[in-house]
Amino acid sequence: MVSRVIPVEPFDLIIFGGTGDLARRKILPALFRRFCDGQMEGGGRIIGAARTELDGDAYRQFVQEAIVEFVTDQRCEPAAIAKFLKTVSYVTLDARGDTGWNALAGMTDPSHVRAFYFSVGPSLFGDLAERLRDYGMGGGEARIVVEKPFGRDQQTAEELNATLARHFDESQIYRIDHYLGKETVQNLMAIRFGNMLFEPLWNSQYIDHIQFTVAETVGVAGREEYYDRAGAMRDMVQNHMMQLLCLIAMEPPAKFDPDAVRDEKLKVIRALDHVTPDDIVRGQYLDDGDRPGYLETVGDAKSNTESFVALKAHISNWRWAGTPFYLRTGKRLRARTSEIAVVFKDAPHSIFGAEAGRHRNILTIVLQPNEGIELGVTIKEPGPGGMRLVDVPLDMSFAEALGPDTQFAADAYERLIMDVIRGNQTLFMRGDEVEAAWAWTDPIIKEWLEGGATPLPYDSGSSGPTEALALMHRDGRRWREIRK
């Protein structure tokens, strides 16, 4: 099965920070893949903009090297690259001065969709937004794309939103979270609201608890300065995992419309109870003999920044009253995996006796490394040995079920960038949503700082601190294994 690719309308995509690491690793390769699949046939132009002094040919060489390095499939052919490079231009530009802005204005077409990707630090967002308005590029079908972090706390998020709002309408601002571009994340809504099988059971009457796991095998090397100021709570929980929680827990929107979806997500965030210190475990990974530990990597033996966090959250509304949500994420764990496990309650009465054991249905949504959905069901174990029950999975890997040539292999940035061009904000965070997430997160971090507690050490290659296991064991539950 091959997805039908619909070309988007003519657009100009300007990448501020066009020579940076994000542009090289993600944005430019994503655009090349969309080009190869025919989605830019309507007429797409790409303009890199940065302080680096380059001419057009030198920038196209940079783009070509990025494609060769990060696009590894059969589409990376010299002829396709040469054709793509004809859409690429470059302008040397000063975000805080006037250099290059007249040239950029002259390169863009006011009749096109104009998407300005802020692939730079948040400190430059206001300067870029102001100059886009001053040089006449903020009107019409203009959109700006901003990467996280969206502030460091509620106050800075509000200030950032106010800065952008002085120059652009909320309908023009696309706050990108690449997790929301994953095919399986989008399928959460299809699973919930497109199947009568699940929605009647999607509540505290039938669901015992829900687990969210985002585990990484890498440490913080290469991101030491940023990560030691952020930590796992700011880097993962406040944004990526919060979005997953919202999609799992939200009420059905009236329609699949950007504001209708985001209204329901906002209600979830505002219904979250405060998490007490007893329901949170923080950790820091240790060295494993071959790789340094967290403290050695960041160069601060007294750092209290967490590389692991596990917590139990509650949503105070009718649908979820009494159902706990367990979230954990960490660096240098046993395996790289991201999954959501919806654990249903036991049958109210077992007719098979105690010897049959305890069995539960579990719906597992795997986000990485192999996107797919698995539903665990209970059956009789084959054989003549009596009525013995076992759990078996009904497993659907997207690649196996729909074929390797489907668009499920597409990178999240590909989908999200094309949504920007189409003007579809469904998978992008709204300003009030970001601020509400920080309003829930800030008191947790404040209690850590005031309490002075240090993160608990855990072995690299493990599942995190043993205290995280106790977080669930005391409730008579257990974490799912982080499988290699």
ZAFI-601717 format. One record per residue (C-alpha): y, z, x; residue in one letter. Coordinates in pm, whole numbers, padded with zeros to 5 digits, always signed. Example, Ala and Ser with C-alpha at 12.3 -4.5 7.8 and 13.67 -1.06 7.14 Angstrom:
<recs>
-00450+00780+01230A-00106+00714+01367S
</recs>
This chain:
<recs>
+00000+00000+00000M+00335-00105+00147V+00660+00036+00012S+00914-00216-00107R+01225-00198+00110V+01552-00270-00069I+01842-00374+00159P+02150-00158+00131V+02500-00294+00076E+02720-00388+00375P+02820-00084+00577F+02985+00031+00897D+02822+00336+01057L+03043+00502+01318I+02864+00756+01538I+03105+01005+01692F+02917+01137+01991G+02752+00797+02017G+02639+00860+02375T+02496+01205+02301G+02138+01328+02289D+02108+01327+01908L+02231+00967+01890A+01990+00862+02165R+01682+01043+02034R+01723+01022+01658K+02010+00825+01507I+01989+00499+01701L+01606+00473+01688P+01619+00548+01314A+01869+00268+01256L+01659+00026+01458F+01352+00102+01246R+01551+00046+00927R+01680-00281+01073F+01328-00397+01154C+01210-00315+00802D+01485-00532+00653G+01702-00257+00510Q+02014-00375+00696M+01990-00734+00578E+02288-00676+00350G+02503-00646+00661G+02512-00330+00866G+02728-00265+01172R+02696+00026+01414I+02989+00152+01620I+02940+00413+01888G+03243+00629+01963A+03275+00882+02244A+03498+00990+02533R+03273+00813+02783T+03439+00506+02933E+03205+00218+02847L+03241-00143+02742D+03033-00298+02466G+02767-00438+02698D+02714-00104+02870A+02675+00071+02537Y+02429-00189+02413R+02228-00126+02728Q+02232+00246+02641F+02112+00166+02289V+01835-00060+02419Q+01708+00211+02654E+01705+00462+02368A+01499+00226+02150I+01248+00153+02427V+01205+00524+02495E+01184+00657+02140F+01046+00374+01927V+00682+00348+02019T+00535+00123+01748D+00485-00250+01736Q+00839-00315+01614R+00982-00247+01959C+00983-00613+02065E+01247-00778+02286P+01344-01029+02017A+01392-00759+01753A+01595-00543+01993I+01817-00837+02091A+01888-00913+01726K+01964-00549+01650F+02203-00518+01945L+02423-00787+01790K+02517-00530+01525T+02627-00272+01786V+02981-00212+01918S+03153+00068+02105Y+03497+00226+02134V+03618+00487+02382T+03787+00754+02175L+03950+01097+02210D+03869+01324+01914A+04177+01541+01978R+04419+01271+02089G+04524+00923+01984D+04321+00718+02232T+04096+00464+02061G+04180+00535+01698W+04378+00216+01633N+04095+00018+01791A+03838+00193+01571L+04044+00130+01258A+04059-00237+01348G+03681-00258+01392M+03591-00118+01050T+03597-00317+00727D+03769-00139+00433P+03553-00340+00190S+03234-00192+00340H+03077+00148+00291V+03204+00339+00594R+02990+00628+00713A+03126+00848+00991F+02850+01048+01156Y+02986+01362+01328F+02720+01393+01599S+02941+01642+01784V+03004+02016+01792G+03153+02180+01478P+03474+02258+01669S+03561+01887+01650L+03488+01836+01280F+03842+01917+01170G+04005+01697+01436D+03787+01401+01345L+03842+01442+00971A+04219+01467+01017E+04242+01156+01232R+04025+00952+01000L+04276+01025+00724R+04578+00969+00949D+04451+00629+01059Y+04366+00513+00709G+03988+00531+00727M+03923+00814+00480G+03968+00627+00152G+03748+00397-00054G+03377+00421+00014E+03420+00648+00318A+03165+00922+00384R+03130+01178+00660I+02799+01317+00785V+02798+01658+00952V+02509+01820+01139E+02424+02188+01144K+02517+02453+01234P+02739+02479+00926F+02918+02785+01057G+02782+03098+01218R+02827+03323+00914D+02979+03312+00567Q+03337+03334+00693Q+03307+03050+00944T+03117+02839+00689A+03398+02887+00438E+03655+02798+00703E+03462+02485+00800L+03426+02377+00438N+03798+02434+00380A+03883+02226+00687T+03675+01932+00569L+03805+01968+00213A+04164+01919+00330R+04082+01560+00421H+03773+01459+00218F+03638+01525-00130D+03309+01712-00163E+03156+01389-00294S+03228+01232+00046Q+03073+01509+00260I+02705+01488+00357Y+02573+01803+00527R+02251+01682+00683I+01938+01893+00720D+01665+01672+00864H+01394+01888+00705Y+01496+01754+00365L+01424+01400+00482G+01055+01469+00536K+00839+01284+00286E+00641+01593+00193T+00956+01796+00129V+01073+01534-00117Q+00726+01532-00269N+00768+01899-00359L+00981+01785-00650M+00734+01511-00746A+00443+01758-00736I+00625+02014-00946R+00808+01802-01198F+00589+01491-01212G+00256+01661-01283N+00176+01856-01598M-00110+02012-01402L+00116+02242-01196F+00440+02317-01378E+00290+02540-01653P+00131+02754-01379L+00439+02765-01155W+00545+03124-01222N+00465+03488-01152S+00198+03500-01423Q-00031+03271-01222Y+00099+03273-00863I+00021+03577-00649D+00252+03489-00360H+00389+03196-00158I+00383+03166+00222Q+00616+02952+00434F+00527+02894+00799T+00726+02693+01054V+00556+02742+01391A+00653+02577+01718E+00472+02571+02052T+00788+02506+02256V+01025+02773+02381G+01404+02761+02392V+01438+02583+02728A+01714+02325+02709G+01883+02508+02420R+01929+02845+02587E+02303+02888+02528E+02296+02781+02164Y+01975+02960+02072Y+02067+03294+02225D+02379+03296+02007R+02186+03189+01697A+01828+03317+01697G+01550+03225+01457A+01732+03362+01153M+02038+03143+01195R+01854+02846+01347D+01568+02816+01096M+01567+03064+00808V+01925+03030+00685Q+01900+02652+00652N+01560+02478+00685H+01343+02749+00532M+01602+02837+00272M+01593+02477+00152Q+01214+02482+00128L+01230+02807-00068L+01481+02656-00309C+01272+02348-00376L+00962+02558-00442I+01136+02815-00663A+01407+02627-00852M+01405+02557-01225E+01354+02198-01344P+01688+02016-01324P+01793+01822-01633A+01765+01501-01432K+01709+01382-01077F+02079+01385-01002D+02248+01525-00688P+02452+01794-00858D+02181+01882-01112A+01932+01944-00830V+02180+02134-00617R+02292+02349-00911D+01934+02473-00950E+01894+02536-00577K+02214+02741-00578L+02078+02959-00860K+01774+03044-00647V+01985+03153-00350I+02206+03369-00570R+01898+03533-00726A+01752+03640-00389L+01737+04016-00343D+01865+04177-00025H+01586+04210+00231V+01552+04561+00373T+01468+04627+00741P+01119+04744+00636D+01043+04394+00511D+01144+04208+00831I+00975+04172+01169V+01157+04022+01467R+01004+03917+01796G+01056+03764+02142Q+00788+03567+02325Y+00660+03680+02664L+00575+03467+02967D+00224+03326+02977D+00187+03298+03352G+00285+02931+03360D+00602+02945+03152R+00878+03207+03153P+00934+03440+02861G+01236+03435+02632Y+01444+03682+02834L+01383+03494+03160E+01465+03160+02996T+01802+03272+02857V+01882+03469+03174G+01967+03794+02994D+01724+04083+03026A+01908+04273+02748K+01920+03994+02489S+01840+04114+02136N+01809+03763+01995T+01488+03694+01807E+01265+03392+01875S+01039+03495+01585F+01111+03632+01240V+00886+03715+00946A+01014+03857+00620L+00928+03924+00257K+01176+03807-00004A+01200+03850-00381H+01377+03635-00639I+01511+03833-00933S+01469+03600-01229N+01222+03559-01514W+01008+03297-01343R+00948+03486-01018W+00984+03858-01095A+00715+04041-00897G+00604+03742-00687T+00679+03788-00315P+00779+03501-00087F+00671+03544+00276Y+00857+03345+00543L+00778+03327+00915R+00899+03106+01196T+00886+03132+01571G+00886+02971+01910K+00594+02954+02154R+00332+03016+01886L-00032+02908+01874R+00025+02561+01728A+00296+02332+01599R+00268+02338+01224T+00482+02365+00913S+00329+02439+00577E+00387+02599+00240I+00091+02775+00080A+00108+02853-00292V-00156+03121-00346V-00268+03153-00708F-00401+03475-00857K-00766+03559-00896D-00940+03471-01218A-00884+03763-01458P-01257+03828-01480H-01546+03703-01268S-01867+03627-01455I-02056+03582-01127F-02063+03942-01009G-01933+04112-00696A-02171+03923-00469E-01987+03598-00544A-01687+03732-00354G-01317+03689-00411R-01189+03334-00445H-00844+03191-00501R-00696+02850-00552N-00441+02765-00284I-00210+02464-00294L-00102+02382+00062T+00182+02142+00134I+00169+02040+00501V+00501+01922+00645L+00386+01870+01003Q+00213+01751+01208P+00008+01555+00950N+00199+01538+00623E-00021+01587+00320G-00133+01807+00034I-00448+02017+00002E-00572+02199-00307L-00843+02459-00254G-01089+02492-00540V-01394+02713-00590T-01736+02556-00641I-02101+02654-00625K-02247+02634-00278E-02510+02358-00283P-02870+02470-00261G-03131+02674-00450P-03011+03014-00328G-02854+03131-00652G-02495+03123-00770M-02302+03152-00444R-01939+03043-00454L-01744+02872-00177V-01391+02735-00143D-01352+02367-00060V-01039+02155-00020P-00933+01857-00224L-00745+01699+00065D-00494+01415+00058M-00343+01296+00381S-00065+01050+00301F-00171+00814+00578A-00533+00811+00461E-00459+00785+00089A-00180+00530+00100L-00244+00346+00425G-00086+00360+00771P+00173+00095+00685D+00346+00299+00418T+00694+00439+00463Q+00547+00789+00488F+00553+00738+00864A+00930+00699+00857A+01143+00950+01041D+01349+01190+00829A+01673+01057+00977Y+01588+00708+00852E+01576+00821+00491R+01878+01045+00511L+02103+00789+00678I+02011+00530+00416M+02085+00787+00143D+02432+00829+00293V+02489+00453+00271I+02367+00450-00090R+02590+00745-00178G+02299+00967-00284N+02370+01334-00206Q+02052+01480-00360T+01900+01577-00023L+02224+01704+00129F+02361+02055+00100M+02671+02124-00105R+02945+02349+00029G+02885+02637-00215D+02513+02621-00137E+02578+02670+00235V+02814+02961+00171E+02565+03130-00064A+02290+03104+00198A+02512+03275+00452W+02608+03542+00197A+02236+03633+00178W+02176+03608+00553T+02482+03794+00686D+02389+04145+00562P+02044+04112+00722I+02193+04021+01060I+02459+04291+01026K+02192+04558+00979E+02015+04436+01293W+02333+04457+01496L+02431+04800+01362E+02078+04938+01398G+02044+04823+01757G+01670+04753+01720A+01522+04521+01981T+01284+04238+01890P+00916+04312+01940L+00737+04132+02225P+00457+03889+02147Y+00224+03680+02361D+00295+03311+02402S+00029+03113+02220G-00026+03386+01961S+00071+03411+01593S+00363+03641+01670G+00394+04020+01680P+00104+04213+01532T+00357+04396+01315E+00406+04068+01126A+00042+04088+01019L+00102+04438+00886A+00392+04305+00678L+00131+04139+00455M-00168+04366+00513H+00009+04660+00352R+00041+04445+00037D-00331+04362+00045G-00260+04006+00161R-00290+03816+00486R-00115+03528+00659W-00291+03197+00673R-00413+03112+01019E-00182+02902+01235I-00433+02628+01307R-00433+02409+01617K
</recs>
